Amino acid sequence: MANSAALPAGLDAVLHQPVRTQIVAYLVGRGEATFTELKQVLRVSDGNLECHMKKLLAAKYVATRKDDSNARTQTVYSLTKSGEAALRQYVANLQRMLGFDAKSDASAAVSPRRKLAWNP
Amino acid sequence: MSTLTTQLEAIHSMLAAGHRCVHMRRHSLVLWGVTGGVLCLATEYIITADRFPEHWMRATAVLVFLAAVLAAVAVVDFRYTRHRAQASDESIPFVEAQITKLWWLLIAMGVAFTFGTSFFGGGYMVFVAWLIVFGLGVYVHGLFSEQILEWAGVMMIVLGVAALAASVPYVVTQWLAASVFALGMPLLAAMLDRGRAKSAWIRGMQSALWLAVVLAPPFAAYEWLKTQDAPSAPALSLESFAREPEARGATVVTLPAGARIPVKVRIGGGVVQDHEEILPLTLARSIDVVLLDGKPDGRFRVEGGEWKRRIYGMWIRVLDMQGALTRDAGPAVSLKLDLTLDR
């Protein structure tokens, strides 16, 4: 697991953590999701997910809304504009570090086919 | 460096999971499938010529009946899906809400097409059209949920197009559609695996199983029906039939090649005066027909071949219709029809 002590220069400390990165990436594709859905997709415990959600909320990368259209009120999480921008920047920095940028030569350490497509 | 690569791959995987966020519910597949199958088989017994004697009445009754049943299913599916989502603390993604609207639109198109065939022809294609409509709906769901739905949607569309291209008898297209809906869609519900990645080999095996399950019943039923078509009574010549008193039960009469068959043709429509004419046709090949209590029951065979029924063995196609206006002959219209009995 990544920690701030081992954080490569230029990477966002909030996002450079596997569970939080996955939460944000999932919300980019899905739009919004409930706590239960995130827990099922990421296969993490309630406590673990809650801890990471608190950090994302504190960084204002994720927002919540209460959906009370049904009898039972649901808390729904979605990505904020700053959260999406932060993920884009984070991915760009990762790709640059891995030699995926346009100026990189063909002998990059990782195969170019692995280059991330924002819309898979 | 490997940590960074792992991060990138995790992001990619989650982006893909996020984009495939539609949760196709098992109950939706079962509900729509069973309803579709029952409608394919039961509608003709509910909307009958006895209950609705006029053509426009039957067309309207089919429209109202299909629209009412399918709208009721749509409401039940919509409410139960939301109930299930709420019970399991899930949200309905925006994409799913839009795809549900698309599904309703496809169903409405199917109903409109069915209604339209009563007035504009093409009734032969009605079950093929429904197969394609359901196939499109399942495929679009699959694009945003599970891969197996994409495969099944494509198979439904291919089955429909192949049935049309191969001129599969109408009754077989009816049973095929009923089988795909009532058996195939519940089976598909059992095959859903929440988007888990499976090799092409496993997907191929699943598809083969699915195809076997949906294809076997209609074709087995068709073969069985054909064995039931052969009457036990010996064939009478036309002369013997004319001499004998009217018999009860099944009688087989042979119409020899060269026999003249007067076809009463009545043409109207407002542009021309209503006109009735006898068109004298001559049989090119002998045909055995079955009379049940003195009336043709639709069974026939050509030159001692396989027994067939009129509903799946006879085709009438308008090949050409042209009008002409010349100084010598004045106005004239030529019509070319093709009657096929033994395809």
Interface residues (C-beta under 8 A of the other chain):
Chain A: A2 P8 H16 P18 T21 Q22 I23 A25 Y26 L27 V28 G29 R30 G31 E32 A33 T34 F35 T36 E37 V41 D67 N70 A71 R72 Q74 V76 L87 V91 L94 Q95 M97 L98 A109 V110 R114 L116 A117 W118 N119 P120
Chain B: M1 T3 L4 T5 T6 Q7 L8 E9 A10 I11 H12 S13 M14 L15 A16 A17 G18 H19 R20 C21 R82 Q86 S88 D89 E90 S91 P93 F94 V95
